[in-house]
Structure formats: C-alpha cells, structure tokens
C-alpha cells in the first residue's frame, strides 16, 4: 500500500511541469487581460530542472516560451511592455533551469562515483560467502540504514577451518572510512586466527590484541573510546553443536525446524573488544546443541534496535517464532527479516544491519 502511494506521488511530480504549463495557459486565457499566467509558465522549467534530463528541461522551457508567445499573439498584447517583460523572464528562467540541470547532473555523477567506490570497498572488506561451506547452508546480508550509504562499521565473515566452520559478526563503533579500517583489521585478524588457533577463546584474544594495535594508529575520541562488539561461533565438523564467544554483542538465535526460537545468551557477559584496559578475564565459550534442520542467526543491533513510530524495538525472537516457512533456507530467512524490520521502522532504519544465517541440513 505504501509503495503504491509513493509511486503515485512520483508520477504526479514527474507530470508537474506539464501541469504548470497547462494551468498557466488556462489561467491566462480564461481571465481578463490584466491577469497573467506567466508565473505558472516561469515555474515549469525550474521544476523540470531537477526532475528531467537536460533535453527534457530544454523542451519544457521551449514549451513554456511558446505557450506564452501564442497567448500574447492570440490576445493581441504582444506589443505591450508587460508582454515583452514576461517573455524575457520566461526565457531567462528557462536558461537558468538548464544550467541548474547541468550542475545537478554533475553532482549526481560525482555521488554515483563515490557510491561505486564505497560499494567496491564494502565488497572487498565483506565479500559474500559461498552458499555452502563445510556442509552448511550459508547466507549473509548487509543493509545500510540509509539508501545509497554503503560504508559502515558492521562486519561478518565465515571460514572453514581444521577446527570447524567459524563465523564472526560484529559492530565497530563509528561510521565512515575509519570504521571500515577497523572492520578490515578485525576481519583480517579473524581469518588468520580462525585457521591457527585451536579454540574460540584464543581467537577472541587474537582479535583483542589486533584491535589494541589498531587503536594506536587512531586519533581523538576513536582512540580513547573505540570498541567492537562481536560474537564468534564455531560449528565443529561432525558434532551437532555450536560454540559461542560473545563480546558485548546481541545474543544469536537458534531457530528449530518446528518454529521454536531459542536465544543463546552468554553465560558470563564480557566487555566488547578493544576495552581490555578496563580489566582482563578469560574468555569462555558456551556450547549448545545444533540439530539437523535448525538455523543459527547472528545479527548486529541494527536489527534488534530498529524502532517503530511508537519507539518500540523490533524483536526478532518474537517475529520469527512459529515461522517455519521462513526457515526453508538461509537466504529466504534474511529476506523476510529485511522486509519486516524496514516495515517495522517505517522504512527509516537508525543503524546499519549485518546478518548471517547458517542452516544444518
């Protein structure tokens, strides 16, 4: 319903220059000679400038000038100073509209170039995982809070290792290229540690040290207060279990084939990565059964902190409970979540969102 209304509004806006010309012609023709429709005709090319191509803007200006000229000739007022002034005004405004259109197009081209660079950087840092890794069905999704914004601090990675399939989902404090730099550090350290370290606890400690080194290269508040929340998961080969280490991140959800949803919170909550100066403690992995047909969902707080108009948070556990049809395969599950969270928030999410779904066949 909402998309239909938006489509009608866009269609009306596209027709607005033509409607202004028609309204100006009718008003000028239907009123006494002392009244004029020139303001409507003057507005038409200005409205067309940000909406149409350069050719469309030029044609709108030509149409506005032609209509005014025909009206003045038909009503015998072309010899009057007021008529000449109106024609000159419409011509000048039409020329300005073409200039505005040219500048707007150049700005759009620059913005498109920046977006392409951002998307390339995002793909390089967060490549799409294969659909099957280590016998598991995998799907990942990154949703920017704002349309066209592709760089943020959310991260994910999946890797098949001698110790099992290991995953990470996390959220770096901050935005922009600084956050992307921290994301690259975390993912690079994860891929190396996932192969080399025998336990998830050791992987978490490697990430802590990598972020500590990265912080020495940052300045200002990011150096003093930068941190990253992550959840690490391990799916051992041959064992129907999942092991988790959670560093201040939203608890993953385990979705069973019968529609039951079970959160997997940390037994002992721990501080996010990068906050080791506040204290040291041994990481401890939690273990839960992961039977066939079940799906593990890891996500960032862009999902769980999306608010509706009344300020109510989206609850993925509540939204997915009993939804067996959404669990057929990970890609479909993430598609359902993406649609529902945007509907819940009215299309305007407050934060980026990264999702990974892993299904044991």
SVG drawing of the C-alpha trace seen along z (x, -y; Angstrom):
<svg xmlns="http://www.w3.org/2000/svg" viewBox="-12 -49 62 85">
<polyline fill="none" stroke="black" stroke-width="0.4" points="0.0,0.0 2.8,-2.4 4.8,-1.6 1.7,-2.3 1.2,-5.8 4.9,-6.6 4.5,-5.5 1.5,-7.9 3.4,-10.8 6.4,-10.2 4.2,-10.1 2.5,-13.3 5.8,-15.1 7.1,-14.0 3.9,-15.5 4.1,-18.7 6.0,-20.8 3.4,-19.9 0.6,-20.6 2.0,-24.1 2.2,-24.9 -1.4,-23.8 -2.6,-25.7 -0.8,-28.8 -2.3,-28.6 -5.8,-28.1 -5.5,-30.9 -4.1,-33.4 -6.8,-32.6 -9.8,-32.4 -9.1,-35.6 -9.2,-39.3 -6.2,-40.8 -5.0,-42.4 -4.3,-38.9 -1.5,-36.7 -0.5,-33.0 3.2,-33.8 4.2,-32.8 3.0,-29.3 4.9,-29.2 8.0,-30.5 7.9,-27.9 7.6,-25.0 11.3,-24.8 12.6,-25.4 10.5,-22.4 11.7,-20.3 15.4,-21.0 15.9,-18.5 13.4,-16.0 14.2,-15.7 17.2,-15.2 18.9,-18.2 16.9,-17.6 13.6,-17.4 14.4,-20.6 15.2,-22.4 11.9,-21.2 10.0,-22.3 11.5,-25.8 10.8,-26.0 7.2,-24.8 6.7,-27.5 8.0,-30.3 6.0,-29.0 2.7,-28.9 3.2,-32.4 4.1,-33.7 1.0,-32.1 -1.2,-33.5 0.1,-37.0 -0.3,-36.9 -3.8,-35.4 -4.9,-38.1 -3.2,-41.0 -1.0,-42.0 2.4,-41.2 3.2,-44.9 2.8,-45.8 5.9,-46.2 4.4,-43.8 4.2,-41.0 7.8,-41.6 8.9,-41.5 7.1,-38.3 8.7,-36.6 12.1,-37.8 11.5,-36.5 10.4,-33.0 13.4,-32.8 15.9,-33.8 14.5,-31.4 14.5,-28.6 18.2,-29.2 18.9,-29.2 16.9,-25.9 19.2,-24.3 22.2,-25.5 20.8,-24.1 20.0,-20.8 23.6,-20.6 25.0,-21.2 22.6,-18.7 23.6,-16.0 27.3,-16.6 26.6,-16.4 24.7,-13.1 27.5,-11.7 30.0,-12.5 27.7,-11.0 27.3,-7.9 31.1,-7.6 31.5,-7.9 28.8,-5.3 30.6,-2.9 33.9,-3.4 32.1,-2.8 30.4,0.4 33.7,1.7 35.3,1.1 32.4,2.8 32.6,5.8 36.4,6.0 36.1,6.0 32.8,8.0 32.7,10.5 29.6,12.6 30.3,16.1 29.6,19.2 26.2,20.7 27.6,23.9 30.6,24.1 31.7,27.2 28.3,28.9 26.3,26.0 23.9,23.7 25.1,20.1 23.6,16.7 24.9,13.2 23.3,9.8 24.4,6.2 21.7,3.5 22.6,-0.2 20.5,-2.4 20.2,-5.0 19.6,-4.2 22.8,-4.6 25.1,-4.6 27.3,-1.5 30.1,-2.0 29.6,-1.3 31.0,0.5 29.1,3.7 31.0,6.8 30.8,10.5 33.0,13.4 32.7,17.1 35.6,19.5 36.0,23.3 39.0,24.3 40.5,27.5 38.6,26.8 35.2,26.5 33.3,23.7 34.0,20.5 32.0,17.3 32.1,13.7 29.5,11.0 30.4,7.6 29.8,3.9 32.6,1.4 31.8,-1.9 31.6,-4.7 31.0,-5.2 32.8,-6.1 36.3,-5.1 37.6,-5.0 35.1,-2.3 35.9,-0.4 39.6,-0.4 38.7,1.1 36.5,3.7 39.3,4.7 41.6,5.1 39.1,7.3 38.3,9.5 41.9,9.9 42.8,10.9 39.8,13.3 40.7,15.1 44.3,15.7 43.4,16.6 40.5,18.9 43.0,21.1 45.7,21.1 44.0,21.1 42.7,24.3 39.9,22.6 37.4,19.8 38.7,18.2 42.2,17.9 40.6,16.4 38.9,13.7 42.2,12.9 44.0,12.5 41.3,10.1 41.7,8.1 45.4,7.7 44.8,6.8 42.4,4.0 44.8,2.8 47.5,2.3 45.0,0.7 43.9,-1.9 47.5,-3.2 47.1,-4.5 43.8,-6.3 43.3,-9.8 40.9,-11.7 37.8,-10.1 38.1,-7.0 41.5,-6.2 40.1,-6.6 36.7,-5.1 36.8,-2.9 35.5,0.6 33.9,3.5 31.1,5.9 31.4,9.3 30.0,12.8 32.2,15.7 30.7,19.0 32.2,22.4 30.5,25.4 32.7,28.4 32.9,31.0 30.8,34.0 29.3,32.7 25.8,31.3 26.8,28.4 27.6,24.7 30.2,23.0 29.9,19.3 32.1,16.5 30.2,13.3 31.9,9.9 29.1,7.5 27.0,8.4 23.3,9.2 22.7,12.9 22.4,15.2 19.1,17.0 18.7,20.7 15.7,21.4 14.4,25.0 12.6,26.8 9.3,26.7 9.3,22.9 10.7,22.7 13.2,19.9 15.8,20.1 18.2,17.2 21.8,18.1 23.0,15.5 26.4,15.6 26.7,17.4 29.2,14.9 28.8,11.5 32.0,9.9 33.1,6.4 33.5,5.7 36.8,6.0 39.1,3.0 38.2,2.4 40.9,4.7 42.3,1.8 39.3,1.9 40.2,5.4 41.3,8.8 39.4,12.1 39.5,15.4 37.0,15.9 34.8,18.9 32.9,20.5 29.3,21.6 28.0,24.7 24.5,25.6 23.0,28.3 22.6,27.6 20.4,30.4 19.7,31.0 17.1,28.7 18.0,25.9 19.2,22.4 21.6,20.2 21.0,16.5 23.7,13.9 23.0,10.2 24.0,6.7 21.9,4.3 20.6,2.6 18.0,5.4 17.1,5.5 17.2,1.8 15.1,0.8 12.2,-1.3 8.6,-1.8 6.7,-5.1 5.9,-4.5 9.6,-3.8 9.1,0.0 12.1,2.1 11.9,4.8 12.1,8.2 13.5,10.9 12.7,13.7 9.1,12.7 8.9,12.0 10.3,15.4 8.6,17.6 6.4,20.2 7.5,19.1 8.6,22.5 8.1,21.3 10.8,18.6 13.4,21.2 13.4,23.2 16.8,21.8 19.0,19.0 18.6,16.6 14.8,16.6 15.1,16.1 17.3,13.0 14.9,11.7 12.0,12.0 13.9,10.2 15.0,7.4 11.4,6.7 9.9,7.0 12.4,4.7 12.0,2.0 8.3,2.3 8.5,2.1 10.7,-1.0 8.7,-2.7 11.5,-2.3 13.9,-4.5 16.3,-2.4 18.5,-4.1 21.6,-1.9 23.2,0.5 22.4,4.1 24.6,7.2 23.0,10.7 24.3,14.3 22.1,17.4 23.6,20.9 21.5,24.0 22.5,27.5 20.8,29.6"/>
</svg>
